[in-house]
Amino acid sequence: MRNKKYKQDMSQVYPSECINLDTENLPLSIRCRFFYETHRKKILILSIICIIALIVSIIILSPKNNKDNNPCLKYSSNDLASSISIECFRYIWKNHGCATTIPDNYDGWWLRSPRGGQMVPCIYPNTGSLCGAGNYLVIVIYSRHCNINYDGK
């Protein structure tokens, strides 16, 4: 019984003593301990890599909490341009990378809807307050050009 001492006291099983050990004849608990002891460094390194990968994937895949920061969530594509808040318009403008500052009292073409949700270009006879973007979707699409003086032409 050359394996007798390993069966009696598992705390004294060391990888250096088990190099030539016939593991097929040992109980499962000793075989697992033997495997762990001989591959401990690899197991620890792989465990750490898996934990880091899990943390990174959770951070990357987790949805960003933009609900508090996006003032436009309450609007749909058919909402009138005149009902869009200046904060929402600024948010859209900024997300398109536009550098122009939108003043608090802005009431230009972008935020007007003289014919309901229909876009009305500023072409005679529709000038001044008679022309406007019409709806939220038009604002989102056309503001990509970053032209605060755009008038629908």
C-alpha positions in Angstrom: 0.0 0.0 0.0 2.2 2.7 -1.1 -0.6 5.3 -1.0 -1.6 4.6 2.5 -0.2 7.8 4.1 -2.1 9.9 1.5 -5.4 8.4 2.4 -4.9 8.9 6.2 -3.9 12.6 6.2 -4.7 14.8 3.2 -3.1 17.8 4.7 0.3 16.2 4.2 -0.1 15.6 0.5 2.3 17.9 -1.4 2.8 18.1 -5.2 6.5 17.2 -4.8 5.6 14.0 -3.1 3.0 13.1 -5.7 5.0 13.3 -8.8 5.0 9.6 -9.4 1.7 8.9 -7.7 -0.8 6.7 -9.5 -3.9 8.9 -9.2 -6.3 6.4 -10.8 -6.4 4.3 -7.6 -7.0 7.2 -5.2 -10.3 8.5 -4.0 -11.8 11.5 -5.8 -11.1 13.9 -3.0 -7.4 13.1 -3.0 -7.3 13.2 -6.9 -8.9 16.7 -6.8 -6.5 17.9 -4.2 -3.6 16.5 -6.2 -4.8 18.3 -9.4 -5.3 21.5 -7.5 -1.9 21.4 -5.9 -0.1 20.6 -9.1 -2.0 23.3 -11.1 -2.6 25.9 -8.4 -0.9 28.8 -10.2 -2.7 28.2 -13.5 -6.0 27.9 -11.7 -5.5 31.1 -9.8 -4.3 33.0 -12.9 -7.3 31.8 -15.0 -9.7 32.6 -12.1 -8.4 36.2 -11.9 -8.6 36.6 -15.7 -12.2 35.3 -15.6 -13.2 37.7 -12.8 -11.6 40.7 -14.6 -13.3 39.7 -17.9 -16.6 39.5 -16.1 -16.2 42.9 -14.5 -15.2 44.5 -17.8 -18.1 42.9 -19.7 -20.5 44.1 -17.0 -19.2 47.6 -17.3 -19.2 47.6 -21.1 -22.6 45.9 -21.6 -24.5 47.7 -18.8 -27.0 50.2 -20.1 -26.0 53.8 -19.5 -28.3 55.7 -17.2 -29.3 58.4 -19.7 -32.8 58.7 -18.5 -32.0 61.4 -16.0 -29.8 63.3 -18.5 -32.0 63.2 -21.6 -34.8 65.8 -21.5 -36.1 64.5 -24.8 -37.4 61.1 -23.6 -40.9 62.4 -23.2 -41.2 63.4 -26.8 -42.3 61.3 -29.8 -41.6 62.0 -33.5 -45.0 63.5 -34.1 -44.9 66.0 -31.2 -45.1 69.6 -32.4 -41.9 71.5 -32.6 -43.5 74.3 -30.6 -43.9 71.9 -27.7 -40.3 70.9 -27.5 -38.4 72.4 -24.6 -35.3 74.5 -25.1 -33.4 72.0 -22.9 -34.4 69.2 -25.3 -33.4 71.2 -28.3 -30.0 72.0 -26.7 -29.6 68.3 -26.0 -30.3 67.3 -29.6 -28.0 70.1 -30.8 -25.2 69.1 -28.5 -25.5 65.4 -29.5 -25.1 66.3 -33.1 -21.8 68.0 -32.2 -23.1 71.5 -32.9 -21.0 74.2 -31.2 -23.5 77.1 -31.5 -25.0 78.1 -28.2 -28.7 78.1 -28.1 -30.0 81.2 -26.1 -32.7 80.7 -23.5 -35.2 82.9 -25.4 -34.7 81.1 -28.8 -37.9 81.0 -30.8 -36.6 80.4 -34.3 -37.5 78.1 -37.1 -36.5 75.0 -35.2 -39.1 75.4 -32.4 -42.1 76.6 -34.5 -45.0 74.6 -35.9 -47.4 77.0 -37.7 -49.2 74.2 -39.6 -49.2 71.6 -36.9 -46.7 68.8 -37.5 -46.0 69.8 -41.1 -42.6 71.3 -41.9 -43.0 74.8 -43.5 -39.9 76.2 -45.2 -39.4 80.0 -45.0 -40.3 80.8 -48.6 -42.6 83.7 -49.5 -45.4 84.0 -48.5 -44.4 81.8 -45.5 -41.8 83.9 -43.7 -41.1 84.8 -40.1 -43.5 83.1 -37.7 -45.4 81.5 -40.6 -42.6 78.9 -41.2 -41.1 76.3 -38.9 -39.8 72.8 -38.4 -43.2 71.4 -37.5 -42.4 68.4 -35.4 -39.8 66.7 -33.2 -38.6 64.3 -35.9 -37.8 67.2 -38.3 -35.7 68.8 -35.5 -33.8 65.6 -34.9 -33.1 65.0 -38.6 -32.3 68.5 -39.9 -30.4 69.8 -36.9 -27.5 67.5 -37.9 -26.3 70.3 -40.2 -25.7 72.5 -37.1 -27.2 75.6 -38.8 -29.1 77.6 -36.2 -30.3 79.9 -39.0 -31.7 77.1 -41.1 -35.1 78.0 -42.4 -36.2 74.8 -44.2 -34.9 75.8 -47.7 
